[in-house]
Amino acid sequence: MYQDGKCYFCTHWYWDDAENEYELCGTWKFEKNYPDMPDYWHLQELDVEAFNGKLQDPHSLDVTVTSDCYEKIKAEGPSFL
């Protein structure tokens, strides 16, 4: 179904401490594993697409690999599974 090494895009939602809603686009890379083992999904990049329904400065939320937001989305995994 998914191709090994290919990247897929997924929409995620995140709420900060002030209850602001962010719509994010996650880029996930698929890694095929052995038949008896689960496959892997690696979060490659996270971008802010919208803030409370309006386009917003993409730097308004820290989405770097060291941020809490990135870790939360990474832990949730892609929503298309």
Order of alpha helices (4+ residues) and beta strands (2+ residues): beta-beta-beta-alpha
